Amino acid sequence: MPDRKTIIIGLGNPLLGDDSVGWRVAESLRDQAEALGVEVDSLAVGGLSLMEHMVGYDRAIVVDSINLGDAATGTVRSFALESLPNPFAGHLGSSHETNLQTALQIGRMLGTHLPAEVTVVAIESPYVYDFTEELSPKVAEAVPLAVAMVISLLE
């Protein structure tokens, strides 16, 4: 598998319905992490804090819910971080701090070893603010597809 030090980060909040999909994908990959040659983490952070978790890695795959509104709920797709249509989508940024792209630029300017490649695996859903620990049916069906996409990105 990867010859570069790689981290897979599942983002979200496990109490906010489909917002927890990144965590669910990370959980599904955790048992395979050693065989895949990667580290897996689940986080509820964004921007600068997310960047700090990438220090020392050559590559990162971030899994998160996204609501671009241009695809059906449960659609799984991947983007290079630089080409993400909305750099504040999901947990990659917030109105209270910078987005991940800017945080990585700052970290690199300071000489921090950060991933040269950051890929976002995004699962479309508008249901990210519902107080529930359950995924919506379409997003639950998308978890194995997102897991397969992450594995294919590693190959």
PyMOL commands that set and color helices and strands:
alter all, ss='L'
color gray80, all
select helices_A, chain A and resi 17-30+33-36+47-52+81-83+100-109+137-154
alter helices_A, ss='H'
color red, helices_A
select strands_A, chain A and resi 6-11+39-43+59-66+76-80+117-124
alter strands_A, ss='S'
color yellow, strands_A
deselect
rebuild
show_as cartoon
